[in-house]
Amino acid sequence: MSILEQDLWVKYTKFRDDSVKNDIIVKYMPLVKHIVKRICISDVSKEDIDDLVSQGMIGLIDAVNRYDITKGVKFETYASIRIKGEIIDYLRKKDWIPRSLKKRYKNIEKTIETLEQEFKREPSIDEIMAATGISKNDVLKTLSYMNAGYISSLDEVIENNLKISSVSDVEIINPEDEVLSSDLKNNIAKAIDMLQEKERLIVTLYYFEDLNYKEISKILGLTESRISQIHSKAIKKLRERLTDFV
């Protein structure tokens, strides 16, 4: 935290001044947009994005109201939990991924598995499109939406227990809770280790290095749609392996 940021928090903690609070909110608005962008991979309307940003702002304001500077946790880390929580709750209540899209995804998923067995490799988007008769745009849209859904369903497990473990380390005071948290992290780590090399690398770059698809695609020399496809598969595997812990 910079000296300027710390000064803002000291002032707000001491005086609870609304003008200072507004300064803090404005300063961290880009964090909300960043999180929304990571959840909404592609093909999302401006209206939907605006709705998610609005929900994220509710989480940000809640984080500002609740944040305790004396805990030693970075505000960005703490706020990320609140922001994502609001967005994910909104998506779940809205049933953001419609049944028709889920049905189409099952068709695509089954086709991918069949083509993998036939080709002994992961199929390309064009090969999936040819086998399903679904347009390239709809294939990409379906993979993107379902990927966002998987990320949402695993968010608390992966993000809150690995990437932002510093929060739980501060808040855990019960020895039994500490053991459970440690066991959970170990199980998540083991599940990630069981992924294929490319899947594991993408999960690591996305969750631990905070890179987006465009940045990962440049590193791996793959298209963003291919990164999305591999990420979807990896997240699905993790969700299945961690069912008992979600």
C-alpha positions, 0 to 999 in steps of 0.5 A: 500500500502506497503512502497516499493510500495508507493516508486515505485509510488512516483518515477514513478509519479515524473520521469516517468522512464520506468524501474520503470514502468516495475517494477510496471507492473511485480509486479502486473502481478499476479493480471492479472492472478488472474482475468483471473482465476476467469473469466475462471472457467474451460475447457478453453484451454491454448491458450485462457487463454494466450490470456486473460492474454495478454488482461489483461496486456493491461489493467494493462499497461493502469492502470499504465499510468493513475493511480493517487496516490493522489486520495487515491484509491488503485492501485489494485482496480483501475487496476482491473477495467481496466484489467477486462474491457479489458478482457470483451471487448475482449470476447464480440468482439470475441463472446466468447460463440458460438451459439451452446453452448448457445443453449445447455445451454438453453436445460440444463437450461430448464431441470433444471427448469423441474427437480426442479419442479419434485423433489422439489429441485435443481437437481444434475449434474448426474440427469441433464446429465441423463435427457438431454443425454448430457455427464457430461463433456459437462454439466460442460463445458456448465455451466462453459462457460455460468457462465463466460458469465453472470459474464462478462455481469454483471461485471460493475454493480456488481463489479464496483458499489459494491465491488469497490465502493471506486473508484466511491466515489472518482470520483463522483463530480456531485450531480446528479451522486452521487444520481444515483450511490446511487440508483443503489447500492440500487437496486443491494443490493435489487436484491441480497437480493431477491436471495435464501440463498445459492445463496446469500451466494455464490455471497457474498463469490465470489464478496465481500470476493474474494474467488474462487470456490475451496475455496467456495466449502470447506466452503459450503461442495459442489463440485466446479461444484455445486458451479458453477451451483448455481452461474450461476443461481444467476447471471442469476437472478441478470441480469434479475432483473437489466436489466434496470440498466445494 
